């Protein structure tokens, strides 16, 4: 058998024995190809000029992915080298030279990478079609299936895979060439270097790490940037301290509570777990950090997606919305619309200043509200009904001596409970009802911020004008060229030293939402998926590598009288603890971060399905869905091969 044949045989065996690792590399390669396909797709580039930065963003994300996968491949390669050290030492004993053994190990891993590349490109083309369909849907373009391999994307993916494997395998190759036969024979008996050497010190670190974890959790949940940074530092210190000292901390606990040591399967479960963590404390802490980064990346992507979506909805109530402090500006915009844009309905009107800020003050007290205007804002009834007609809503009427609120959903309950009379132009009006629905009630020059008070026309006209508005609905969406022409008019006023006008186009906002999602949310999900798969793969490979030891352990327990039901329960609890330990700290940090990030945006921005609580639940759900797949694969395999036959 030639060296090449032996390498290929070992590569097939490696792919079989480390199937989870091989599948992860294939999926990661497919993701790289799919995102590279977006970079080199002319169809995607022509969707919008706002996507000009997309290639750079994806390349930066791919560089991070290459580093993550490089660490994964390096770790698994080092792990396999340790597990197969006696086999490689035997090759030296039968006459192979060090350089031949190093080349053998290098070639078999490179062969696995080559097969993963081929399968990844095939799978990646399917993933690219999914990404392409999502991108086209975001921009409102019809999707048509068309499979075609991109040579540029294949070349870029090949470069990434080569970087991953060459950087990861180069170190192992140099290590093999320096090792002697006795080093190979003893390598699989070596444990992780002991960072904390004395048992007493490890117990102190264990207690201190628990205190840091509790303090860090409290600081994270308290909110605020400074508390968040200090809390994150405490959690990181907790992770490494806890996992490095766990093997001493648990026995110390049982020494003080001996009655709990022999309860149920506790002794078996914790003895196995401490033995495992004694050899991979640093790795377990690092995996927990990877899970933390996963939740931060995934949660941030969801928050940004909800933020972009909500902003687009808030300013897209009309096909075109122009707000200005100078009503004379509207003539130029109207002239352009008459000349170049088919308009189905339009309305020029004013938003007026109230006599005080009594409703604004009430909202500040009763709701999560941010003040933009010094006084409450007013809108005449006829203008309000004209806007409702443009939206296809029925007209409303006001009984004598009454007014109504039109507000965003998050203020509806608070304003429903408001019954104080409102003074307008010397007349006291009683709030009669509350209306909701998107009506461009956000930021400056809007139809009020969060709410507007609808009053009779004569009373509104008696108050000073806050700003003037031109709202229009068009036959066709406003094109990029038409919107650019309107922006030129706006910029001309700004260059003349006049007030900056507010200008929104529904089509432009949707295009901006699509572009921001593609350049922000997609890369964050990309990173989150690779991070989660990397950490879960290392955990699973470590667990499945102990199959023989687990089999001997449960065979001995069977001989000592433990029945199959108890052994199954013990195995499940071991699995639950092993896979839960790195996730719990990550979950605490991730939940606190996502909730704080969602709470930091403009009040009323993230509500309903977009609320921080819903986003946090969705992020955790997606994470545990992927994580659960790895756990299920590992548990099914281990249960089938470890538990003795009844």
BELHU-V87398 format. One record per residue. N is the residue number from 0. BURIAL is # if it has 9 or more other ideal C-beta (glycine too) atoms within 8 Angstrom, else .. Layout:
BEGIN
n=<N;N>
burial=<BURIAL;BURIAL>
END
This chain:
BEGIN
n=<0;1;2;3;4;5;6;7;8;9;10;11;12;13;14;15;16;17;18;19;20;21;22;23;24;25;26;27;28;29;30;31;32;33;34;35;36;37;38;39;40;41;42;43;44;45;46;47;48;49;50;51;52;53;54;55;56;57;58;59;60;61;62;63;64;65;66;67;68;69;70;71;72;73;74;75;76;77;78;79;80;81;82;83;84;85;86;87;88;89;90;91;92;93;94;95;96;97;98;99;100;101;102;103;104;105;106;107;108;109;110;111;112;113;114;115;116;117;118;119;120;121;122;123;124;125;126;127;128;129;130;131;132;133;134;135;136;137;138;139;140;141;142;143;144;145;146;147;148;149;150;151;152;153;154;155;156;157;158;159;160;161;162;163;164;165;166;167;168;169;170;171;172;173;174;175;176;177;178;179;180;181;182;183;184;185;186;187;188;189;190;191;192;193;194;195;196;197;198;199;200;201;202;203;204;205;206;207;208;209;210;211;212;213;214;215;216;217;218;219;220;221;222;223;224;225;226;227;228;229;230;231;232;233;234;235;236;237;238;239;240;241;242;243;244;245;246;247;248;249;250;251;252;253;254;255;256;257;258;259;260;261;262;263;264;265;266;267;268;269;270;271;272;273;274;275;276;277;278;279;280;281;282;283;284;285;286;287;288;289;290;291;292;293;294;295;296;297;298;299;300;301;302;303;304;305;306;307;308;309;310;311;312;313;314;315;316;317;318;319;320;321;322;323;324;325;326;327;328;329;330;331;332;333;334;335;336;337;338;339;340;341;342;343;344;345;346;347;348;349;350;351;352;353;354;355;356;357;358;359;360;361;362;363;364;365;366;367;368;369;370;371;372;373;374;375;376;377;378;379;380;381;382;383;384;385;386;387;388;389;390;391;392;393;394;395;396;397;398;399;400;401;402;403;404;405;406;407;408;409;410;411;412;413;414;415;416;417;418;419;420;421;422;423;424;425;426;427;428;429;430;431;432;433;434;435;436;437;438;439;440;441;442;443;444;445;446;447;448;449;450;451;452;453;454;455;456;457;458;459;460;461;462;463;464;465;466;467;468;469;470;471;472;473;474;475;476;477;478;479;480;481;482;483;484;485;486;487;488;489;490;491;492;493;494;495;496;497;498;499;500;501;502;503;504;505;506;507;508;509;510;511;512;513;514;515;516;517;518;519;520;521;522;523;524;525;526;527;528;529;530;531;532;533;534;535;536;537;538;539;540;541;542;543;544;545;546;547;548;549;550;551;552;553;554;555;556;557;558;559;560;561;562;563;564;565;566;567;568;569;570;571;572;573;574;575;576;577;578;579;580;581;582;583;584;585;586;587;588;589;590;591;592;593;594;595;596;597;598;599;600;601;602;603;604;605;606;607;608;609;610;611;612;613;614;615;616;617;618;619;620;621;622;623;624;625;626;627;628;629;630;631;632;633;634;635;636;637;638;639;640;641;642;643;644;645>
burial=<.;.;#;.;.;#;#;#;#;#;#;.;.;#;#;.;.;#;.;#;#;#;.;#;#;#;#;#;#;#;#;#;#;#;#;#;#;#;#;#;#;.;.;#;.;.;#;#;.;.;#;.;.;#;.;.;#;#;#;#;#;#;.;#;#;#;.;#;#;#;#;#;#;#;#;#;#;#;#;#;#;#;.;.;#;#;.;#;#;.;#;#;.;.;.;.;.;#;.;#;#;#;#;#;#;#;#;#;#;#;#;#;#;.;#;#;#;.;#;#;#;.;#;#;#;#;#;#;#;#;#;#;#;.;#;#;#;#;#;.;.;.;.;.;.;.;.;.;.;#;.;#;#;#;.;#;#;#;.;#;#;.;#;#;#;.;#;#;#;.;#;#;#;#;#;#;#;.;#;.;.;.;#;#;#;#;#;.;.;.;.;#;.;.;.;#;.;.;.;.;#;#;#;.;#;#;#;#;#;#;.;#;#;.;#;#;#;#;#;#;.;.;.;.;.;.;#;#;.;#;#;#;#;#;#;#;#;#;#;#;#;#;#;#;#;#;#;#;#;#;#;#;.;#;.;.;.;.;.;.;#;.;.;.;#;#;.;#;#;#;.;#;#;#;#;#;#;#;.;#;#;#;#;#;#;.;#;#;#;#;#;#;#;#;#;#;#;#;#;#;#;#;#;#;#;#;#;#;#;#;#;#;.;#;#;#;#;#;#;#;#;#;#;#;.;#;.;.;#;#;.;.;#;#;.;#;#;.;.;.;#;.;#;.;.;#;#;.;#;#;#;#;#;#;#;.;#;#;#;#;.;#;#;#;.;.;#;.;#;.;.;.;#;.;#;#;#;#;#;#;#;.;#;#;#;#;#;#;#;#;#;.;.;.;.;#;.;#;.;.;.;#;#;#;#;#;#;#;.;#;#;#;.;#;#;.;.;#;.;.;.;#;#;#;.;.;.;.;#;#;#;.;.;#;#;.;.;#;#;#;#;#;.;.;#;#;#;#;#;#;#;#;#;#;#;.;#;.;#;#;.;.;#;.;#;#;#;#;#;#;#;#;#;#;.;.;.;#;.;#;.;#;#;.;#;#;#;.;#;#;.;.;#;#;.;.;.;.;.;.;#;#;#;#;#;#;#;#;#;#;#;#;#;#;#;#;#;#;#;#;#;#;#;#;#;#;#;#;#;#;#;#;#;#;#;#;#;#;#;#;#;#;#;#;.;#;#;.;.;#;#;.;#;#;#;.;#;#;.;.;.;.;.;#;.;#;#;#;#;#;#;#;#;#;#;.;#;#;#;.;#;#;#;.;#;#;#;#;#;#;#;#;#;#;#;#;#;#;.;.;#;.;.;#;#;#;#;.;.;#;#;#;.;#;#;#;.;#;#;#;.;#;#;.;.;#;#;.;.;#;#;.;#;#;#;.;#;#;#;.;.;#;#;#;.;.>
END
